[in-house]
Amino acid sequence: MTANPPSALESMMTPDERTAAEADAARWRYGFFIVLAGLVVVLVGFTVSVLNSGEVATMFAGVCGVVGTIIGAYFGVQAGQAGKDRAEAELRRVNDMAIRMAAYIDRAQIDQALGPRRDRRPAVTYPPAPAPTTNPHVDPDVDPASR
């Protein structure tokens, strides 16, 4: 048996990107099922309450608020996570590129490009510690052995 060659998109993806894409697809899929289950529970509760009370308009207003909140939260979380993932992927890409570029630059060019290095601070000298003093909470007239 011969394996099918990978598509052009799959051949360009690194293992990290492939794992992230699979996790993103699973998040959408399982999130959809959770939202769907939540909506079913809300609609069952709506049906039971309407059959018991007969107040359709009042119950429908509450259901609309809950359903809108669930769906809005689902898409809000998904969009936020997708934006975070894109930003992190771009950060990794730029960081890798900077590391590769830094490998080709000598120290003189780094100082010229970035200016004086910030981690070259003058050594900090601290004054000597003061001599130990007597403890003000201990009475000097009392012999410590008699306590």
C-alpha positions as a Markdown table, in Angstrom:
| # | Residue | x | y | z |
|---|---|---|---|---|
| 1 | Met | 0.0 | 0.0 | 0.0 |
| 2 | Thr | 1.2 | 3.4 | -0.8 |
| 3 | Ala | 0.3 | 6.4 | 1.3 |
| 4 | Asn | -1.3 | 9.4 | -0.2 |
| 5 | Pro | 1.2 | 12.3 | -0.5 |
| 6 | Pro | 0.4 | 15.2 | 1.8 |
| 7 | Ser | -1.4 | 18.2 | 0.4 |
| 8 | Ala | 0.5 | 21.4 | -0.3 |
| 9 | Leu | -0.8 | 23.0 | 2.9 |
| 10 | Glu | 0.0 | 20.0 | 5.1 |
| 11 | Ser | 3.6 | 19.8 | 3.7 |
| 12 | Met | 4.2 | 23.4 | 4.6 |
| 13 | Met | 3.0 | 23.0 | 8.2 |
| 14 | Thr | 5.4 | 22.3 | 11.0 |
| 15 | Pro | 4.4 | 19.7 | 13.6 |
| 16 | Asp | 3.6 | 22.5 | 16.1 |
| 17 | Glu | 1.3 | 24.2 | 13.6 |
| 18 | Arg | -0.4 | 20.9 | 12.7 |
| 19 | Thr | -1.0 | 20.2 | 16.4 |
| 20 | Ala | -2.4 | 23.7 | 16.9 |
| 21 | Ala | -4.7 | 23.3 | 13.9 |
| 22 | Glu | -6.0 | 19.9 | 15.3 |
| 23 | Ala | -6.6 | 21.4 | 18.7 |
| 24 | Asp | -8.4 | 24.3 | 17.2 |
| 25 | Ala | -10.7 | 22.0 | 15.2 |
| 26 | Ala | -11.4 | 19.9 | 18.3 |
| 27 | Arg | -12.2 | 23.0 | 20.4 |
| 28 | Trp | -14.7 | 24.1 | 17.8 |
| 29 | Arg | -16.3 | 20.6 | 17.5 |
| 30 | Tyr | -16.5 | 19.9 | 21.2 |
| 31 | Gly | -17.6 | 23.4 | 22.0 |
| 32 | Phe | -20.4 | 23.1 | 19.5 |
| 33 | Phe | -21.6 | 19.9 | 21.1 |
| 34 | Ile | -21.6 | 21.5 | 24.6 |
| 35 | Val | -23.5 | 24.6 | 23.3 |
| 36 | Leu | -26.0 | 22.3 | 21.6 |
| 37 | Ala | -26.5 | 20.3 | 24.8 |
| 38 | Gly | -27.0 | 23.5 | 26.7 |
| 39 | Leu | -29.6 | 24.7 | 24.2 |
| 40 | Val | -31.5 | 21.4 | 24.4 |
| 41 | Val | -31.6 | 21.7 | 28.2 |
| 42 | Val | -32.9 | 25.2 | 28.0 |
| 43 | Leu | -35.5 | 24.3 | 25.5 |
| 44 | Val | -36.7 | 21.3 | 27.5 |
| 45 | Gly | -37.0 | 23.6 | 30.5 |
| 46 | Phe | -38.9 | 26.1 | 28.5 |
| 47 | Thr | -41.3 | 23.5 | 27.2 |
| 48 | Val | -41.9 | 22.1 | 30.7 |
| 49 | Ser | -42.5 | 25.5 | 32.2 |
| 50 | Val | -44.8 | 26.6 | 29.4 |
| 51 | Leu | -46.9 | 23.4 | 29.8 |
| 52 | Asn | -47.2 | 23.9 | 33.5 |
| 53 | Ser | -47.9 | 27.7 | 33.6 |
| 54 | Gly | -49.2 | 28.6 | 30.1 |
| 55 | Glu | -47.2 | 31.8 | 30.2 |
| 56 | Val | -45.6 | 31.6 | 26.7 |
| 57 | Ala | -44.6 | 35.2 | 26.2 |
| 58 | Thr | -42.9 | 35.5 | 29.6 |
| 59 | Met | -41.1 | 32.3 | 29.3 |
| 60 | Phe | -40.0 | 33.0 | 25.7 |
| 61 | Ala | -38.4 | 36.3 | 26.8 |
| 62 | Gly | -36.3 | 34.4 | 29.4 |
| 63 | Val | -35.3 | 31.7 | 26.9 |
| 64 | Cys | -34.2 | 34.3 | 24.3 |
| 65 | Gly | -31.9 | 35.9 | 26.8 |
| 66 | Val | -30.3 | 32.7 | 27.9 |
| 67 | Val | -29.9 | 31.3 | 24.3 |
| 68 | Gly | -28.4 | 34.6 | 23.2 |
| 69 | Thr | -26.0 | 34.6 | 26.1 |
| 70 | Ile | -24.9 | 31.0 | 25.5 |
| 71 | Ile | -24.3 | 31.5 | 21.8 |
| 72 | Gly | -22.6 | 34.9 | 22.2 |
| 73 | Ala | -20.3 | 33.4 | 24.9 |
| 74 | Tyr | -19.4 | 30.5 | 22.6 |
| 75 | Phe | -18.5 | 32.6 | 19.6 |
| 76 | Gly | -16.8 | 35.2 | 21.8 |
| 77 | Val | -14.5 | 32.6 | 23.4 |
| 78 | Gln | -13.8 | 31.0 | 20.1 |
| 79 | Ala | -12.9 | 34.3 | 18.5 |
| 80 | Gly | -10.7 | 35.3 | 21.4 |
| 81 | Gln | -8.9 | 32.0 | 21.5 |
| 82 | Ala | -8.3 | 32.2 | 17.7 |
| 83 | Gly | -6.8 | 35.7 | 18.0 |
| 84 | Lys | -4.6 | 34.6 | 20.9 |
| 85 | Asp | -3.4 | 31.6 | 18.9 |
| 86 | Arg | -2.6 | 33.8 | 15.9 |
| 87 | Ala | -0.7 | 36.3 | 18.1 |
| 88 | Glu | 1.3 | 33.5 | 19.7 |
| 89 | Ala | 2.2 | 31.9 | 16.4 |
| 90 | Glu | 3.4 | 35.3 | 15.0 |
| 91 | Leu | 5.4 | 35.8 | 18.2 |
| 92 | Arg | 7.1 | 32.4 | 17.8 |
| 93 | Arg | 7.8 | 33.1 | 14.1 |
| 94 | Val | 9.3 | 36.5 | 14.7 |
| 95 | Asn | 11.4 | 35.2 | 17.7 |
| 96 | Asp | 12.8 | 32.3 | 15.6 |
| 97 | Met | 13.7 | 34.8 | 12.8 |
| 98 | Ala | 15.4 | 37.1 | 15.3 |
| 99 | Ile | 17.4 | 34.3 | 16.8 |
| 100 | Arg | 18.5 | 33.1 | 13.3 |
| 101 | Met | 19.4 | 36.7 | 12.3 |
| 102 | Ala | 21.4 | 37.2 | 15.6 |
| 103 | Ala | 23.5 | 34.1 | 14.8 |
| 104 | Tyr | 25.0 | 36.0 | 11.8 |
| 105 | Ile | 25.8 | 39.3 | 13.6 |
| 106 | Asp | 29.0 | 40.0 | 15.6 |
| 107 | Arg | 29.1 | 42.0 | 18.8 |
| 108 | Ala | 30.2 | 45.3 | 17.2 |
| 109 | Gln | 27.2 | 45.2 | 14.8 |
| 110 | Ile | 24.9 | 44.4 | 17.7 |
| 111 | Asp | 26.1 | 47.5 | 19.7 |
| 112 | Gln | 25.9 | 49.6 | 16.6 |
| 113 | Ala | 22.3 | 48.5 | 15.8 |
| 114 | Leu | 20.9 | 48.4 | 19.3 |
| 115 | Gly | 23.1 | 51.0 | 21.0 |
| 116 | Pro | 24.8 | 50.4 | 24.3 |
| 117 | Arg | 23.8 | 47.2 | 25.8 |
| 118 | Arg | 21.5 | 47.6 | 28.7 |
| 119 | Asp | 22.7 | 44.7 | 30.8 |
| 120 | Arg | 26.1 | 46.3 | 31.2 |
| 121 | Arg | 25.4 | 48.2 | 34.4 |
| 122 | Pro | 28.0 | 49.5 | 36.7 |
| 123 | Ala | 28.7 | 47.2 | 39.6 |
| 124 | Val | 26.6 | 48.1 | 42.7 |
| 125 | Thr | 28.5 | 48.5 | 45.9 |
| 126 | Tyr | 26.7 | 48.4 | 49.2 |
| 127 | Pro | 27.9 | 50.0 | 52.4 |
| 128 | Pro | 29.1 | 47.6 | 55.1 |
| 129 | Ala | 26.4 | 46.3 | 57.4 |
| 130 | Pro | 26.1 | 48.0 | 60.7 |
| 131 | Ala | 27.6 | 46.3 | 63.8 |
| 132 | Pro | 25.1 | 44.2 | 65.7 |
| 133 | Thr | 23.4 | 46.0 | 68.5 |
| 134 | Thr | 21.8 | 44.7 | 71.6 |
| 135 | Asn | 18.3 | 43.5 | 71.5 |
| 136 | Pro | 16.1 | 46.2 | 73.1 |
| 137 | His | 13.6 | 43.6 | 74.3 |
| 138 | Val | 16.2 | 41.8 | 76.5 |
| 139 | Asp | 16.9 | 43.2 | 79.9 |
| 140 | Pro | 20.8 | 43.4 | 80.1 |
| 141 | Asp | 20.6 | 43.2 | 84.0 |
| 142 | Val | 19.0 | 39.7 | 83.9 |
| 143 | Asp | 21.3 | 36.7 | 83.5 |
| 144 | Pro | 20.2 | 34.7 | 80.5 |
| 145 | Ala | 21.2 | 31.4 | 82.3 |
| 146 | Ser | 18.6 | 32.1 | 85.1 |
| 147 | Arg | 15.6 | 32.2 | 82.7 |
